[in-house]
Amino acid sequence: MELNCLGMRCPLPIIKLAQQLKINEEVTLLSDDPATLPDLTAWARMTGNTFTALGEHSYLVKRL
C-alpha cells in the first residue's frame, strides 16, 4: 500500500500513517514535510514499529 502525504505538514503525515497502518502491514509513505524524518523516528521508537528511508521523500514503514 502507498500513502501519499505529499504537501501535508506536521503532524498530518504521522497521524494519517497511524490511522492507516495495520498490524503486520507495510506501507510506503510519501511525504515532503521536513519534519517527517524526525517525527517518524520518534513514532517508531515510541510504538516499536520500523521504517527505512527509500529516498528523499519516501519511507517503507512496517507495523509490528
PDB file of N, CA, C, O and CB in Angstrom:
ATOM      1  N   MET A   1       0.845  -1.166   0.000  1.00  0.00           N
ATOM      2  CA  MET A   1       0.000   0.000   0.000  1.00  0.00           C
ATOM      3  C   MET A   1       0.898   1.239   0.000  1.00  0.00           C
ATOM      4  O   MET A   1       1.989   1.222   0.570  1.00  0.00           O
ATOM      5  CB  MET A   1      -0.965  -0.007   1.220  1.00  0.00           C
ATOM      6  N   GLU A   2       0.441   2.289  -0.629  1.00  0.00           N
ATOM      7  CA  GLU A   2       1.154   3.553  -0.671  1.00  0.00           C
ATOM      8  C   GLU A   2       0.278   4.628  -0.049  1.00  0.00           C
ATOM      9  O   GLU A   2      -0.906   4.738  -0.370  1.00  0.00           O
ATOM     10  CB  GLU A   2       1.549   3.927  -2.123  1.00  0.00           C
ATOM     11  N   LEU A   3       0.858   5.416   0.835  1.00  0.00           N
ATOM     12  CA  LEU A   3       0.153   6.511   1.489  1.00  0.00           C
ATOM     13  C   LEU A   3       0.800   7.813   1.032  1.00  0.00           C
ATOM     14  O   LEU A   3       1.932   8.115   1.411  1.00  0.00           O
ATOM     15  CB  LEU A   3       0.190   6.372   3.055  1.00  0.00           C
ATOM     16  N   ASN A   4       0.088   8.574   0.225  1.00  0.00           N
ATOM     17  CA  ASN A   4       0.621   9.810  -0.345  1.00  0.00           C
ATOM     18  C   ASN A   4       0.260  10.980   0.550  1.00  0.00           C
ATOM     19  O   ASN A   4      -0.892  11.412   0.588  1.00  0.00           O
ATOM     20  CB  ASN A   4       0.085  10.038  -1.776  1.00  0.00           C
ATOM     21  N   CYS A   5       1.250  11.492   1.270  1.00  0.00           N
ATOM     22  CA  CYS A   5       1.064  12.652   2.146  1.00  0.00           C
ATOM     23  C   CYS A   5       1.867  13.849   1.648  1.00  0.00           C
ATOM     24  O   CYS A   5       2.169  14.763   2.415  1.00  0.00           O
ATOM     25  CB  CYS A   5       1.472  12.307   3.586  1.00  0.00           C
ATOM     26  N   LEU A   6       2.211  13.843   0.363  1.00  0.00           N
ATOM     27  CA  LEU A   6       2.951  14.961  -0.222  1.00  0.00           C
ATOM     28  C   LEU A   6       2.119  16.232  -0.080  1.00  0.00           C
ATOM     29  O   LEU A   6       0.923  16.238  -0.372  1.00  0.00           O
ATOM     30  CB  LEU A   6       3.297  14.686  -1.721  1.00  0.00           C
ATOM     31  N   GLY A   7       2.761  17.301   0.368  1.00  0.00           N
ATOM     32  CA  GLY A   7       2.083  18.580   0.546  1.00  0.00           C
ATOM     33  C   GLY A   7       1.458  18.753   1.925  1.00  0.00           C
ATOM     34  O   GLY A   7       1.064  19.865   2.274  1.00  0.00           O
ATOM     35  N   MET A   8       1.356  17.703   2.708  1.00  0.00           N
ATOM     36  CA  MET A   8       0.800  17.798   4.060  1.00  0.00           C
ATOM     37  C   MET A   8       1.902  18.188   5.033  1.00  0.00           C
ATOM     38  O   MET A   8       3.060  17.814   4.853  1.00  0.00           O
ATOM     39  CB  MET A   8       0.143  16.457   4.489  1.00  0.00           C
ATOM     40  N   ARG A   9       1.545  18.924   6.042  1.00  0.00           N
ATOM     41  CA  ARG A   9       2.509  19.370   7.035  1.00  0.00           C
ATOM     42  C   ARG A   9       2.248  18.701   8.376  1.00  0.00           C
ATOM     43  O   ARG A   9       1.155  18.206   8.656  1.00  0.00           O
ATOM     44  CB  ARG A   9       2.462  20.890   7.182  1.00  0.00           C
ATOM     45  N   CYS A  10       3.288  18.706   9.187  1.00  0.00           N
ATOM     46  CA  CYS A  10       3.288  18.120  10.519  1.00  0.00           C
ATOM     47  C   CYS A  10       2.068  18.616  11.298  1.00  0.00           C
ATOM     48  O   CYS A  10       1.771  19.811  11.295  1.00  0.00           O
ATOM     49  CB  CYS A  10       4.598  18.465  11.270  1.00  0.00           C
ATOM     50  N   PRO A  11       1.388  17.730  11.942  1.00  0.00           N
ATOM     51  CA  PRO A  11       1.638  16.314  12.191  1.00  0.00           C
ATOM     52  C   PRO A  11       0.837  15.378  11.285  1.00  0.00           C
ATOM     53  O   PRO A  11       0.784  14.176  11.544  1.00  0.00           O
ATOM     54  CB  PRO A  11       1.328  15.999  13.620  1.00  0.00           C
ATOM     55  N   LEU A  12       0.219  15.902  10.235  1.00  0.00           N
ATOM     56  CA  LEU A  12      -0.695  15.092   9.413  1.00  0.00           C
ATOM     57  C   LEU A  12      -0.091  13.814   8.825  1.00  0.00           C
ATOM     58  O   LEU A  12      -0.763  12.784   8.867  1.00  0.00           O
ATOM     59  CB  LEU A  12      -1.206  15.925   8.298  1.00  0.00           C
ATOM     60  N   PRO A  13       1.137  13.809   8.278  1.00  0.00           N
ATOM     61  CA  PRO A  13       1.651  12.551   7.726  1.00  0.00           C
ATOM     62  C   PRO A  13       1.711  11.415   8.751  1.00  0.00           C
ATOM     63  O   PRO A  13       1.375  10.276   8.427  1.00  0.00           O
ATOM     64  CB  PRO A  13       3.026  12.776   7.155  1.00  0.00           C
ATOM     65  N   ILE A  14       2.133  11.712   9.978  1.00  0.00           N
ATOM     66  CA  ILE A  14       2.226  10.672  11.002  1.00  0.00           C
ATOM     67  C   ILE A  14       0.840  10.261  11.481  1.00  0.00           C
ATOM     68  O   ILE A  14       0.601   9.080  11.735  1.00  0.00           O
ATOM     69  CB  ILE A  14       3.072  11.156  12.188  1.00  0.00           C
ATOM     70  N   ILE A  15      -0.066  11.206  11.607  1.00  0.00           N
ATOM     71  CA  ILE A  15      -1.441  10.880  12.009  1.00  0.00           C
ATOM     72  C   ILE A  15      -2.085   9.973  10.976  1.00  0.00           C
ATOM     73  O   ILE A  15      -2.680   8.954  11.326  1.00  0.00           O
ATOM     74  CB  ILE A  15      -2.282  12.163  12.192  1.00  0.00           C
ATOM     75  N   LYS A  16      -1.971  10.338   9.699  1.00  0.00           N
ATOM     76  CA  LYS A  16      -2.551   9.509   8.629  1.00  0.00           C
ATOM     77  C   LYS A  16      -1.920   8.119   8.613  1.00  0.00           C
ATOM     78  O   LYS A  16      -2.617   7.119   8.438  1.00  0.00           O
ATOM     79  CB  LYS A  16      -2.364  10.189   7.255  1.00  0.00           C
ATOM     80  N   LEU A  17      -0.603   8.057   8.795  1.00  0.00           N
ATOM     81  CA  LEU A  17       0.088   6.768   8.840  1.00  0.00           C
ATOM     82  C   LEU A  17      -0.453   5.912   9.974  1.00  0.00           C
ATOM     83  O   LEU A  17      -0.778   4.743   9.765  1.00  0.00           O
ATOM     84  CB  LEU A  17       1.603   6.970   9.004  1.00  0.00           C
ATOM     85  N   ALA A  18      -0.552   6.473  11.159  1.00  0.00           N
ATOM     86  CA  ALA A  18      -1.036   5.720  12.315  1.00  0.00           C
ATOM     87  C   ALA A  18      -2.468   5.235  12.105  1.00  0.00           C
ATOM     88  O   ALA A  18      -2.823   4.152  12.569  1.00  0.00           O
ATOM     89  CB  ALA A  18      -0.955   6.578  13.576  1.00  0.00           C
ATOM     90  N   GLN A  19      -3.288   6.012  11.421  1.00  0.00           N
ATOM     91  CA  GLN A  19      -4.676   5.624  11.156  1.00  0.00           C
ATOM     92  C   GLN A  19      -4.778   4.509  10.123  1.00  0.00           C
ATOM     93  O   GLN A  19      -5.663   3.658  10.220  1.00  0.00           O
ATOM     94  CB  GLN A  19      -5.471   6.827  10.684  1.00  0.00           C
ATOM     95  N   GLN A  20      -3.894   4.499   9.144  1.00  0.00           N
ATOM     96  CA  GLN A  20      -3.983   3.571   8.016  1.00  0.00           C
ATOM     97  C   GLN A  20      -3.250   2.252   8.228  1.00  0.00           C
ATOM     98  O   GLN A  20      -3.674   1.218   7.711  1.00  0.00           O
ATOM     99  CB  GLN A  20      -3.449   4.227   6.797  1.00  0.00           C
ATOM    100  N   LEU A  21      -2.168   2.280   8.973  1.00  0.00           N
ATOM    101  CA  LEU A  21      -1.269   1.134   9.070  1.00  0.00           C
ATOM    102  C   LEU A  21      -1.832   0.067  10.003  1.00  0.00           C
ATOM    103  O   LEU A  21      -2.115   0.337  11.170  1.00  0.00           O
ATOM    104  CB  LEU A  21       0.108   1.580   9.555  1.00  0.00           C
ATOM    105  N   LYS A  22      -1.990  -1.126   9.486  1.00  0.00           N
ATOM    106  CA  LYS A  22      -2.499  -2.263  10.261  1.00  0.00           C
ATOM    107  C   LYS A  22      -1.334  -3.130  10.735  1.00  0.00           C
ATOM    108  O   LYS A  22      -0.226  -3.038  10.205  1.00  0.00           O
ATOM    109  CB  LYS A  22      -3.495  -3.107   9.417  1.00  0.00           C
ATOM    110  N   ILE A  23      -1.589  -3.963  11.726  1.00  0.00           N
ATOM    111  CA  ILE A  23      -0.568  -4.860  12.268  1.00  0.00           C
ATOM    112  C   ILE A  23      -0.046  -5.782  11.174  1.00  0.00           C
ATOM    113  O   ILE A  23      -0.815  -6.300  10.364  1.00  0.00           O
ATOM    114  CB  ILE A  23      -1.133  -5.687  13.443  1.00  0.00           C
ATOM    115  N   ASN A  24       1.272  -5.982  11.157  1.00  0.00           N
ATOM    116  CA  ASN A  24       1.973  -6.818  10.177  1.00  0.00           C
ATOM    117  C   ASN A  24       1.802  -6.326   8.746  1.00  0.00           C
ATOM    118  O   ASN A  24       1.818  -7.124   7.809  1.00  0.00           O
ATOM    119  CB  ASN A  24       1.485  -8.242  10.277  1.00  0.00           C
ATOM    120  N   GLU A  25       1.640  -5.042   8.575  1.00  0.00           N
ATOM    121  CA  GLU A  25       1.470  -4.460   7.246  1.00  0.00           C
ATOM    122  C   GLU A  25       2.641  -3.531   6.948  1.00  0.00           C
ATOM    123  O   GLU A  25       3.217  -2.927   7.853  1.00  0.00           O
ATOM    124  CB  GLU A  25       0.122  -3.694   7.143  1.00  0.00           C
ATOM    125  N   GLU A  26       2.982  -3.428   5.676  1.00  0.00           N
ATOM    126  CA  GLU A  26       3.992  -2.476   5.215  1.00  0.00           C
ATOM    127  C   GLU A  26       3.324  -1.409   4.361  1.00  0.00           C
ATOM    128  O   GLU A  26       2.436  -1.703   3.560  1.00  0.00           O
ATOM    129  CB  GLU A  26       5.114  -3.193   4.416  1.00  0.00           C
ATOM    130  N   VAL A  27       3.759  -0.175   4.542  1.00  0.00           N
ATOM    131  CA  VAL A  27       3.224   0.945   3.783  1.00  0.00           C
ATOM    132  C   VAL A  27       4.390   1.792   3.288  1.00  0.00           C
ATOM    133  O   VAL A  27       5.342   2.046   4.025  1.00  0.00           O
ATOM    134  CB  VAL A  27       2.238   1.793   4.645  1.00  0.00           C
ATOM    135  N   THR A  28       4.307   2.219   2.052  1.00  0.00           N
ATOM    136  CA  THR A  28       5.259   3.200   1.544  1.00  0.00           C
ATOM    137  C   THR A  28       4.651   4.567   1.794  1.00  0.00           C
ATOM    138  O   THR A  28       3.617   4.913   1.222  1.00  0.00           O
ATOM    139  CB  THR A  28       5.580   2.976   0.014  1.00  0.00           C
ATOM    140  N   LEU A  29       5.300   5.340   2.651  1.00  0.00           N
ATOM    141  CA  LEU A  29       4.846   6.682   2.988  1.00  0.00           C
ATOM    142  C   LEU A  29       5.587   7.691   2.121  1.00  0.00           C
ATOM    143  O   LEU A  29       6.818   7.715   2.098  1.00  0.00           O
ATOM    144  CB  LEU A  29       5.064   6.981   4.495  1.00  0.00           C
ATOM    145  N   LEU A  30       4.841   8.515   1.418  1.00  0.00           N
ATOM    146  CA  LEU A  30       5.409   9.607   0.635  1.00  0.00           C
ATOM    147  C   LEU A  30       5.109  10.903   1.364  1.00  0.00           C
ATOM    148  O   LEU A  30       3.944  11.240   1.574  1.00  0.00           O
ATOM    149  CB  LEU A  30       4.838   9.632  -0.824  1.00  0.00           C
ATOM    150  N   SER A  31       6.142  11.631   1.751  1.00  0.00           N
ATOM    151  CA  SER A  31       5.949  12.882   2.477  1.00  0.00           C
ATOM    152  C   SER A  31       7.133  13.804   2.225  1.00  0.00           C
ATOM    153  O   SER A  31       8.289  13.395   2.336  1.00  0.00           O
ATOM    154  CB  SER A  31       5.773  12.622   3.994  1.00  0.00           C
ATOM    155  N   ASP A  32       6.830  15.057   1.883  1.00  0.00           N
ATOM    156  CA  ASP A  32       7.879  16.040   1.649  1.00  0.00           C
ATOM    157  C   ASP A  32       7.983  17.063   2.779  1.00  0.00           C
ATOM    158  O   ASP A  32       8.680  18.068   2.642  1.00  0.00           O
ATOM    159  CB  ASP A  32       7.632  16.750   0.338  1.00  0.00           C
ATOM    160  N   ASP A  33       7.300  16.815   3.882  1.00  0.00           N
ATOM    161  CA  ASP A  33       7.392  17.685   5.050  1.00  0.00           C
ATOM    162  C   ASP A  33       8.755  17.491   5.706  1.00  0.00           C
ATOM    163  O   ASP A  33       9.127  16.349   5.977  1.00  0.00           O
ATOM    164  CB  ASP A  33       6.241  17.393   6.060  1.00  0.00           C
ATOM    165  N   PRO A  34       9.516  18.549   5.973  1.00  0.00           N
ATOM    166  CA  PRO A  34      10.842  18.396   6.583  1.00  0.00           C
ATOM    167  C   PRO A  34      10.804  17.743   7.966  1.00  0.00           C
ATOM    168  O   PRO A  34      11.815  17.210   8.423  1.00  0.00           O
ATOM    169  CB  PRO A  34      11.507  19.746   6.690  1.00  0.00           C
ATOM    170  N   ALA A  35       9.659  17.777   8.632  1.00  0.00           N
ATOM    171  CA  ALA A  35       9.537  17.182   9.965  1.00  0.00           C
ATOM    172  C   ALA A  35       9.252  15.680   9.914  1.00  0.00           C
ATOM    173  O   ALA A  35       9.229  15.030  10.958  1.00  0.00           O
ATOM    174  CB  ALA A  35       8.437  17.880  10.742  1.00  0.00           C
ATOM    175  N   THR A  36       9.038  15.120   8.731  1.00  0.00           N
ATOM    176  CA  THR A  36       8.663  13.711   8.642  1.00  0.00           C
ATOM    177  C   THR A  36       9.716  12.780   9.218  1.00  0.00           C
ATOM    178  O   THR A  36       9.382  11.886   9.996  1.00  0.00           O
ATOM    179  CB  THR A  36       8.403  13.343   7.212  1.00  0.00           C
ATOM    180  N   LEU A  37      10.967  12.965   8.861  1.00  0.00           N
ATOM    181  CA  LEU A  37      12.004  12.052   9.351  1.00  0.00           C
ATOM    182  C   LEU A  37      12.110  12.076  10.876  1.00  0.00           C
ATOM    183  O   LEU A  37      12.081  11.006  11.484  1.00  0.00           O
ATOM    184  CB  LEU A  37      13.355  12.411   8.733  1.00  0.00           C
ATOM    185  N   PRO A  38      12.233  13.245  11.533  1.00  0.00           N
ATOM    186  CA  PRO A  38      12.279  13.208  12.997  1.00  0.00           C
ATOM    187  C   PRO A  38      10.981  12.708  13.626  1.00  0.00           C
ATOM    188  O   PRO A  38      11.015  12.008  14.639  1.00  0.00           O
ATOM    189  CB  PRO A  38      12.593  14.581  13.530  1.00  0.00           C
ATOM    190  N   ASP A  39       9.835  13.061  13.033  1.00  0.00           N
ATOM    191  CA  ASP A  39       8.557  12.575  13.561  1.00  0.00           C
ATOM    192  C   ASP A  39       8.437  11.065  13.415  1.00  0.00           C
ATOM    193  O   ASP A  39       7.996  10.379  14.337  1.00  0.00           O
ATOM    194  CB  ASP A  39       7.391  13.262  12.849  1.00  0.00           C
ATOM    195  N   LEU A  40       8.825  10.556  12.273  1.00  0.00           N
ATOM    196  CA  LEU A  40       8.756   9.120  12.015  1.00  0.00           C
ATOM    197  C   LEU A  40       9.712   8.362  12.930  1.00  0.00           C
ATOM    198  O   LEU A  40       9.383   7.280  13.416  1.00  0.00           O
ATOM    199  CB  LEU A  40       9.081   8.820  10.544  1.00  0.00           C
ATOM    200  N   THR A  41      10.881   8.922  13.163  1.00  0.00           N
ATOM    201  CA  THR A  41      11.850   8.304  14.071  1.00  0.00           C
ATOM    202  C   THR A  41      11.280   8.209  15.485  1.00  0.00           C
ATOM    203  O   THR A  41      11.382   7.164  16.128  1.00  0.00           O
ATOM    204  CB  THR A  41      13.167   9.106  14.082  1.00  0.00           C
ATOM    205  N   ALA A  42      10.685   9.288  15.964  1.00  0.00           N
ATOM    206  CA  ALA A  42      10.086   9.295  17.305  1.00  0.00           C
ATOM    207  C   ALA A  42       8.898   8.339  17.371  1.00  0.00           C
ATOM    208  O   ALA A  42       8.755   7.599  18.344  1.00  0.00           O
ATOM    209  CB  ALA A  42       9.641  10.721  17.692  1.00  0.00           C
ATOM    210  N   TRP A  43       8.051   8.349  16.352  1.00  0.00           N
ATOM    211  CA  TRP A  43       6.886   7.461  16.323  1.00  0.00           C
ATOM    212  C   TRP A  43       7.319   6.001  16.350  1.00  0.00           C
ATOM    213  O   TRP A  43       6.745   5.198  17.085  1.00  0.00           O
ATOM    214  CB  TRP A  43       6.028   7.735  15.076  1.00  0.00           C
ATOM    215  N   ALA A  44       8.322   5.654  15.559  1.00  0.00           N
ATOM    216  CA  ALA A  44       8.809   4.268  15.519  1.00  0.00           C
ATOM    217  C   ALA A  44       9.386   3.860  16.871  1.00  0.00           C
ATOM    218  O   ALA A  44       9.153   2.745  17.338  1.00  0.00           O
ATOM    219  CB  ALA A  44       9.875   4.099  14.414  1.00  0.00           C
ATOM    220  N   ARG A  45      10.132   4.758  17.494  1.00  0.00           N
ATOM    221  CA  ARG A  45      10.714   4.459  18.806  1.00  0.00           C
ATOM    222  C   ARG A  45       9.615   4.253  19.857  1.00  0.00           C
ATOM    223  O   ARG A  45       9.703   3.335  20.672  1.00  0.00           O
ATOM    224  CB  ARG A  45      11.663   5.597  19.243  1.00  0.00           C
ATOM    225  N   MET A  46       8.599   5.090  19.841  1.00  0.00           N
ATOM    226  CA  MET A  46       7.527   5.009  20.846  1.00  0.00           C
ATOM    227  C   MET A  46       6.595   3.824  20.629  1.00  0.00           C
ATOM    228  O   MET A  46       6.033   3.297  21.589  1.00  0.00           O
ATOM    229  CB  MET A  46       6.718   6.286  20.839  1.00  0.00           C
ATOM    230  N   THR A  47       6.423   3.397  19.381  1.00  0.00           N
ATOM    231  CA  THR A  47       5.463   2.329  19.081  1.00  0.00           C
ATOM    232  C   THR A  47       6.120   0.977  18.843  1.00  0.00           C
ATOM    233  O   THR A  47       5.431  -0.043  18.807  1.00  0.00           O
ATOM    234  CB  THR A  47       4.651   2.700  17.874  1.00  0.00           C
ATOM    235  N   GLY A  48       7.452   0.949  18.679  1.00  0.00           N
ATOM    236  CA  GLY A  48       8.138  -0.309  18.405  1.00  0.00           C
ATOM    237  C   GLY A  48       8.051  -0.744  16.953  1.00  0.00           C
ATOM    238  O   GLY A  48       8.409  -1.874  16.623  1.00  0.00           O
ATOM    239  N   ASN A  49       7.578   0.140  16.081  1.00  0.00           N
ATOM    240  CA  ASN A  49       7.492  -0.161  14.659  1.00  0.00           C
ATOM    241  C   ASN A  49       8.798   0.229  13.975  1.00  0.00           C
ATOM    242  O   ASN A  49       9.658   0.857  14.593  1.00  0.00           O
ATOM    243  CB  ASN A  49       6.293   0.573  14.012  1.00  0.00           C
ATOM    244  N   THR A  50       8.951  -0.138  12.708  1.00  0.00           N
ATOM    245  CA  THR A  50      10.190   0.127  11.995  1.00  0.00           C
ATOM    246  C   THR A  50       9.924   0.875  10.697  1.00  0.00           C
ATOM    247  O   THR A  50       8.819   0.852  10.155  1.00  0.00           O
ATOM    248  CB  THR A  50      10.928  -1.174  11.710  1.00  0.00           C
ATOM    249  N   PHE A  51      10.980   1.543  10.212  1.00  0.00           N
ATOM    250  CA  PHE A  51      10.889   2.181   8.901  1.00  0.00           C
ATOM    251  C   PHE A  51      12.274   2.236   8.283  1.00  0.00           C
ATOM    252  O   PHE A  51      13.291   2.173   8.974  1.00  0.00           O
ATOM    253  CB  PHE A  51      10.276   3.605   9.008  1.00  0.00           C
ATOM    254  N   THR A  52      12.285   2.354   6.971  1.00  0.00           N
ATOM    255  CA  THR A  52      13.510   2.505   6.203  1.00  0.00           C
ATOM    256  C   THR A  52      13.292   3.634   5.212  1.00  0.00           C
ATOM    257  O   THR A  52      12.275   3.673   4.519  1.00  0.00           O
ATOM    258  CB  THR A  52      13.907   1.175   5.476  1.00  0.00           C
ATOM    259  N   ALA A  53      14.251   4.557   5.144  1.00  0.00           N
ATOM    260  CA  ALA A  53      14.165   5.616   4.143  1.00  0.00           C
ATOM    261  C   ALA A  53      14.501   5.015   2.783  1.00  0.00           C
ATOM    262  O   ALA A  53      15.547   4.388   2.612  1.00  0.00           O
ATOM    263  CB  ALA A  53      15.124   6.807   4.487  1.00  0.00           C
ATOM    264  N   LEU A  54      13.607   5.212   1.820  1.00  0.00           N
ATOM    265  CA  LEU A  54      13.813   4.699   0.468  1.00  0.00           C
ATOM    266  C   LEU A  54      14.383   5.775  -0.447  1.00  0.00           C
ATOM    267  O   LEU A  54      15.019   5.478  -1.459  1.00  0.00           O
ATOM    268  CB  LEU A  54      12.501   4.165  -0.104  1.00  0.00           C
ATOM    269  N   GLY A  55      14.150   7.005  -0.083  1.00  0.00           N
ATOM    270  CA  GLY A  55      14.604   8.144  -0.878  1.00  0.00           C
ATOM    271  C   GLY A  55      14.347   9.403  -0.080  1.00  0.00           C
ATOM    272  O   GLY A  55      14.025   9.342   1.107  1.00  0.00           O
ATOM    273  N   GLU A  56      14.487  10.537  -0.728  1.00  0.00           N
ATOM    274  CA  GLU A  56      14.352  11.809  -0.022  1.00  0.00           C
ATOM    275  C   GLU A  56      12.960  12.012   0.573  1.00  0.00           C
ATOM    276  O   GLU A  56      12.827  12.593   1.650  1.00  0.00           O
ATOM    277  CB  GLU A  56      14.671  12.948  -0.959  1.00  0.00           C
ATOM    278  N   HIS A  57      11.937  11.546  -0.108  1.00  0.00           N
ATOM    279  CA  HIS A  57      10.557  11.757   0.350  1.00  0.00           C
ATOM    280  C   HIS A  57       9.769  10.451   0.421  1.00  0.00           C
ATOM    281  O   HIS A  57       8.543  10.462   0.308  1.00  0.00           O
ATOM    282  CB  HIS A  57       9.843  12.735  -0.575  1.00  0.00           C
ATOM    283  N   SER A  58      10.452   9.343   0.604  1.00  0.00           N
ATOM    284  CA  SER A  58       9.803   8.035   0.566  1.00  0.00           C
ATOM    285  C   SER A  58      10.347   7.146   1.690  1.00  0.00           C
ATOM    286  O   SER A  58      11.557   7.042   1.890  1.00  0.00           O
ATOM    287  CB  SER A  58      10.017   7.360  -0.815  1.00  0.00           C
ATOM    288  N   TYR A  59       9.422   6.508   2.417  1.00  0.00           N
ATOM    289  CA  TYR A  59       9.781   5.668   3.555  1.00  0.00           C
ATOM    290  C   TYR A  59       8.966   4.390   3.515  1.00  0.00           C
ATOM    291  O   TYR A  59       7.767   4.418   3.238  1.00  0.00           O
ATOM    292  CB  TYR A  59       9.558   6.415   4.888  1.00  0.00           C
ATOM    293  N   LEU A  60       9.618   3.266   3.793  1.00  0.00           N
ATOM    294  CA  LEU A  60       8.913   1.995   3.927  1.00  0.00           C
ATOM    295  C   LEU A  60       8.700   1.770   5.415  1.00  0.00           C
ATOM    296  O   LEU A  60       9.661   1.660   6.177  1.00  0.00           O
ATOM    297  CB  LEU A  60       9.711   0.802   3.265  1.00  0.00           C
ATOM    298  N   VAL A  61       7.444   1.702   5.824  1.00  0.00           N
ATOM    299  CA  VAL A  61       7.090   1.594   7.238  1.00  0.00           C
ATOM    300  C   VAL A  61       6.433   0.254   7.482  1.00  0.00           C
ATOM    301  O   VAL A  61       5.562  -0.161   6.717  1.00  0.00           O
ATOM    302  CB  VAL A  61       6.155   2.748   7.674  1.00  0.00           C
ATOM    303  N   LYS A  62       6.846  -0.436   8.552  1.00  0.00           N
ATOM    304  CA  LYS A  62       6.248  -1.723   8.900  1.00  0.00           C
ATOM    305  C   LYS A  62       5.737  -1.654  10.326  1.00  0.00           C
ATOM    306  O   LYS A  62       6.457  -1.279  11.251  1.00  0.00           O
ATOM    307  CB  LYS A  62       7.267  -2.884   8.734  1.00  0.00           C
ATOM    308  N   ARG A  63       4.489  -2.022  10.478  1.00  0.00           N
ATOM    309  CA  ARG A  63       3.890  -2.080  11.809  1.00  0.00           C
ATOM    310  C   ARG A  63       3.993  -3.504  12.316  1.00  0.00           C
ATOM    311  O   ARG A  63       3.538  -4.440  11.659  1.00  0.00           O
ATOM    312  CB  ARG A  63       2.406  -1.600  11.791  1.00  0.00           C
ATOM    313  N   LEU A  64       4.583  -3.665  13.470  1.00  0.00           N
ATOM    314  CA  LEU A  64       4.776  -4.988  14.067  1.00  0.00           C
ATOM    315  C   LEU A  64       3.616  -5.376  14.950  1.00  0.00           C
ATOM    316  O   LEU A  64       3.617  -6.461  15.531  1.00  0.00           O
ATOM    317  CB  LEU A  64       6.059  -5.027  14.868  1.00  0.00           C
TER     318      LEU A  64
END
